[in-house]
């Protein structure tokens, strides 16, 4: 199995909700309807009231398929601010 980089944007990292596991590029996740998709990127929240976005394609999409955009909650994901350790 190939290891992929975790999805990060600015000072934020994308996590599975209620978990300490980060979302990695190409992770296959089911949305709230049960449709399986591959998470390919995201953009962090730019305002306190924002939730950010995630970019995805259908699980079996051919290469170079245009991505779709959704709120992280659709996949039970969330952006968390990165904690810097000294």
N, C-alpha and C positions, 0 to 999 in steps of 0.2 A: 504494500500500500504506500502510496506517495504521501509524504508530509507536505502540507502547504502552510504558507504564512497566515498568521492571524489577521483578521480585518481590523484596521485601526484608521482613525481619521483625526487629525489635529491632536488634542490632548485626551482623546476618548478611545476606548476599546469596545468592541461589540461582544456581548455575552449572551448566553442562553439565560432566559429569565429564571430567577430563583436558583442559580447555579454559579459556580466559580469557573466553569469551563468557557473559554473564549471560542468564538465562531471563527473558523478558518476558511480561507478561499476554497470554493468548490464543495463545502459541506452541503449534504443533501438533507433538507428539512421539509417537513409537511406544514402547509399553512393551516389556518383554522377550518378550511373545508376538507382537509386531508390530501390535497394536491401536493405532490412532491416536487420540490424545486431546488436548484443549486444556487447558493448565495455566492455572488461574485465580487461584491464591493459594497460600499456604503458611504454616507456622509453624516457626520456628527451633528447634534443639535447646535444651532447658532444663537438661540435665545433660550432663556430659562424655561419658557413654556413650550418649547419645541421638543419633539421626540427624535428628530433626525430621520433618515431614510435608509433603506437597504435596497440594493440592486440585485435582481435575480433573473434566472432563466429557467424554463421547464427542465425537469431532470434529464430528459433524453434529447435536449435541444442540440442541433448540429453546431459545430464550431462557427464562430463569428455571428451568432444569433444576437439580435438587438436585445438589450436587457430591459426588464420591466422594473418599475419603482414601486415600493410599498413602505408603509410604516413598519417599524420593527415589531409592533404588537401583533401584526398579522401572522408572524412566525414565532411568537412568544420569545422575542429577543429584546435586548435593551442596551443602550449605550451607557457606559459608565466612565466617569472622569478618571483618567490615569492618575495613580498615586506614585509620586516620585520618592524614592528612598535615597537618603544621603549615605 
